[in-house]
Amino acid sequence: MAPAAARTIHDFLRDTGTNPQNYDLILTGDLGYTGTQLLYELMRDEYRIKLEGYHNDCGMMIFDLKKQDVNSGGSGCGCSASVLCSHIMKKMEKNRLKKVLFVATGALMSPTSSKQGNTIPGIAHAVLLEV
């Protein structure tokens, strides 16, 4: 999912003529720790964009890797919905966050392709939330 998120973030920023500094937060679904590190590496090496300090990941916001055995996270759609509809929206309602780029990430699971040994493609959609 990190490559799809990186491409989507890059394309969104390019198309809008913005950079990470223009957002209070760039939020991904559930890349988890490993995916987030990969996202930072891809953005830095492929697109020359530094996301650290402007990005957070819903899975990393919910789970504590030191206290919970969650490996790299949980359900992308579950983490996204939980964090976005509660924590993030409350901050936006209180004007603590005014401009959030939300990049929903997910896996296109197919029992047929996985049984055939194919990789699981990732997808990401960018949504701009602004107060």
C-alpha positions in Angstrom: 0.0 0.0 0.0 2.9 2.4 0.6 3.8 2.7 -3.1 0.1 3.5 -4.0 0.0 6.0 -1.1 3.3 7.6 -2.2 2.1 7.9 -5.8 -1.2 9.3 -4.8 0.3 11.9 -2.5 2.9 12.9 -5.0 0.3 13.2 -7.8 -2.1 15.2 -5.6 0.6 17.6 -4.5 1.8 18.1 -8.1 -1.7 18.6 -9.5 -2.6 21.2 -6.8 0.7 22.9 -6.8 1.1 22.4 -3.1 3.6 20.7 -0.7 3.3 19.0 2.7 3.8 22.4 4.5 0.4 23.5 3.1 -1.4 21.0 5.2 -2.0 20.7 8.9 -1.9 16.9 8.5 -1.4 14.3 5.8 -3.1 11.2 7.0 -2.9 7.6 5.6 -5.2 4.7 6.4 -3.2 1.9 7.9 0.3 1.6 6.6 1.5 0.7 10.1 5.1 1.3 11.2 6.7 -0.6 8.3 4.5 0.9 5.6 5.0 4.4 7.0 8.8 4.0 6.9 8.5 2.8 3.3 6.3 5.7 2.4 8.8 8.2 3.8 11.6 6.5 1.9 9.7 6.4 -1.4 8.6 10.0 -1.1 12.1 11.1 -0.3 14.0 9.0 -2.9 11.5 8.9 -5.7 9.8 12.4 -5.4 12.2 14.5 -3.3 9.4 15.2 -0.8 9.8 15.1 3.0 6.7 13.9 4.8 8.1 13.5 8.3 6.5 16.0 10.6 3.4 16.5 8.3 2.2 12.9 8.2 0.5 10.4 10.5 -1.0 7.0 9.9 -4.4 5.9 11.4 -3.0 2.5 12.3 -0.1 4.0 14.1 -2.4 6.3 16.0 -4.6 3.5 17.2 -2.1 0.8 18.0 0.9 0.9 20.4 3.6 -1.4 18.9 5.4 -1.5 22.3 2.4 -2.6 24.3 0.3 -4.6 21.7 1.4 -7.4 19.4 -0.1 -6.0 16.2 3.0 -6.2 14.0 2.3 -3.7 11.3 -1.3 -2.7 12.1 -4.8 -3.7 11.5 -7.6 -3.1 9.1 -7.1 -0.1 6.9 -10.7 0.7 6.5 -11.4 0.1 10.2 -8.5 2.3 11.3 -9.3 5.0 8.8 -13.0 5.2 9.9 -12.2 5.1 13.6 -9.6 7.8 13.5 -11.0 10.1 10.9 -14.6 10.1 12.1 -13.7 10.7 15.8 -10.3 12.1 16.5 -9.7 14.1 13.3 -13.2 15.4 12.8 -13.3 16.6 16.4 -10.0 18.5 15.9 -11.4 20.0 12.7 -14.6 21.1 14.5 -12.5 22.9 17.1 -10.4 24.5 14.4 -7.2 22.7 15.6 -6.9 21.2 12.2 -8.0 23.3 9.2 -6.6 21.4 6.2 -6.2 17.7 6.1 -5.1 15.6 3.2 -6.6 12.1 3.9 -5.2 9.3 1.8 -7.3 6.2 2.3 -5.2 3.1 1.6 -6.4 -0.4 1.0 -5.6 -3.8 -0.5 -7.5 -5.2 -3.5 -7.9 -8.7 -2.1 -8.8 -11.5 -4.5 -9.0 -15.1 -3.4 -8.3 -16.2 -7.0 -5.2 -14.1 -7.6 -3.7 -14.9 -4.2 -4.2 -18.6 -4.7 -2.4 -18.2 -8.0 0.6 -16.7 -6.2 0.0 -13.1 -7.5 0.8 -10.1 -5.4 -1.9 -8.1 -3.7 -2.2 -4.7 -5.4 -2.7 -1.6 -3.2 -4.9 1.4 -3.9 -5.1 4.9 -2.4 -7.6 7.7 -2.8 -6.9 11.3 -1.8 -9.6 13.4 -0.1 -9.0 17.0 0.9 -10.9 18.0 4.1 -10.9 21.7 4.8 -12.6 23.9 7.3 
